[in-house]
Structures are given as structure tokens and as C-alpha cells.
């Protein structure tokens, strides 16, 4: 009688339903922790503001009562300003530490899940291959699934390493880059990776009479463009209609990546570029990722003197992410 693990593997269920339930519980607990930390940040921020206001009020009252004694007034003013400044700095430090702890926990949760799931799946298939005599077709299917999980593992590791590299702000020797050609390369790679045809992932280039070249690091820009394309495809759900448009301006080169997917709520349009941030309202439920893709895009854009921003009409109405880079003067 085959075990439940082996039966799940035979039917191609991956790690099985129990792991999915466990992942759902982890997501709920993670959201609860985030909510708790936000309340803590609000508490300390409110407390700091109240204490600073109280210190200034006491100081102002003391100065008013003793305004005729100039030296004492001046000393008291300096003293109370120092107290207020200390309270404000202490509050800022506490809030930053809470946010750093939140980022640390988000990193652990995201990366642990992204590493644990494919490792569990690979182990499951290997145990089944070891214990059962399977047909050649089924063995090939398992090998393909294990290779897919291995690619996912490598992708997660590369994302984490890339996030660390772009955060270090190391300078590379800049080079002249034909940006439309670079985007075209990424489009072809994305079509192959996600098994899409030209109608589902379209590309347009509009130079507007200028040379749409940029100056920078080719590999970093390629990583940023691929992250934008992968994100658009992943969050399109079953209706993949993604377009990438490069537009040349007088001083800038713009890349707009549009999708007709799940969209982003307005309060999260800026937050999605933070490290490990993922929208907590159910956007893209079941979409795998570490929350590092758009963070890397923003880091690369800033290193090249540009910026990135997102636009969306709301949940279910698609998203447009625009990468703006300075145009090369050469």
C-alpha cells in the first residue's frame, strides 16, 4: 500500500495539501505579526510626540514665568530643547529598530518558504523514485519536475545575492547601452521562460527622434528589466496580456511595462518597492516570490540616476510600472 507521500508524488501533487495548509497558516501568522508591529510603531511614535510636546510645553511655561532672568531662561531653554531632542531621537531609533526586525522576519519567512517548498518537493520525488518501480514516462516527468524545482531554488538564491549586491552601491565601469535592444533580448527570454507567444507579451519602441541609449551596467539593467517582466507575467494570473514600451525623451529613456492582472491598491503603490514587501490583502494569492524583485528594480534605477514608479486603477484593473533612466549624451 503506497504512502500518502508517494501517492501525492505519483499524482503530481508536489509536497501535498498538508504543506499548502501549513503555508496558509504561516501567511496568516505573518500578517498578524506585521499588524502587531505597526501598532507598536504607532504607539512609540505617539508616545514620543506627546513627550516631546510635554517637554516643550513645560519649557515654554518655565521661560514665560522666568523671562526676566535672562541667564536662567537661556539655560532652561537649552536644557529643555536637549530633552525634547533626546526624546525625538530615541523614538526614531525605536521605530527604526522595529522596522529592521520586521524586515528581518519578512526575509526569514519569504526565503525559508521559497527554499523549503522546492527542497521538500525534490525529496518527495526522489523517495518515490527510490521506493517504487515507475515507468519510463513517469520517471522523465519526475526528472522534469525536479529540474524545475532546482531552477526555482537557484532563482531564489540569485535574487537574494542580487539584492545584496545592488544594496552595496558598488560602481562598475559604465558603458553605452542600446536600451531597446536590451529590452528586446529580455522580452525573448521572458517569452521562452514563461512559454508565451508574441501576442501575450508585446514589445514596442518609440524613439521620438532621439537615440534611446543609456549609460550604465548591462547586467544590472538586464536584471531590472527581467524582474519587471517576470512580475507582470506572474501577477497576470490566467489572463496574460503584457506590453513593454520603450520611449525616448529629451533627457530620459522610459520603459513602461503594462499588465491586465490583479492590480495594486493605491496605498501600496509605493510600498511594493520596499525590500521583502508583499501586498497583504490577497494580491497574487499563490504567487511564489521573495518580495525582492521590485526592490532590486528600484535599487538599480537609483544607481543609474533614474527612478521607478507604479500606477494602478485598483485591484483587478492591472498595473503599469515605469522605469525612467537618464538618456546617454553620447
Secondary structure, DSSP 8 states (H G I E B T S, - for coil): ---HHHHHHHTT-TT-HHHHHHHHHHHHHHHHHHHHHHHHHHHHHHHHHHHHHHHHHHHHHHHHHTTT-HHHHHHHHHHHHHHHHHHHHHHHHHHHHHHHHHHHHHHHHHHHHHHHHHHHHHHHHHHHHHHS---HHHHHHHHHHHHHHHHHHHHHHHHHHHHHHHHTT-----EEEEHHHHHHHHHHHHHHHHT--TTTEEEEEE-TTS--EEEE-HHHHHHHHHHHHHHHHHTTTT---EEEEEEE-SSEEEEEEEE-SS---GGGTTGGGSTT---TTSTTTT----S-HHHHHHHHHHHTT-EEEEE-SSTTS-EEEEEEEEB---
